[in-house]
Amino acid sequence: MRLRAAPAAAPADAPVRTSAPALREQARVAVVPAAPAAVDADADARLPRRQWLERIRARRAEGDLDGARASLERFVQTYPEARIPRDLRPLLGN
């Protein structure tokens, strides 16, 4: 009966070999950019409340309705107790 020796461990700086399908799957999962409106809403969320509402109005005036809606929805999530100004309520839909 012959015993096989365990393969030698790779040095810490050796490249990790991965199969092509596994690499494609990693690339597919890793490269999922955030939607632009979501990124804009994240930037708006750093503003004080009043400035944030003004930024939503500016987005609406610029024709960026998706960005204005996303930002206002984020505002409502962040400040659920806040009263939404009458002029911005149509962006929420319901």
Beta strands, then each sheet from edge to edge (+ up, - down):
end
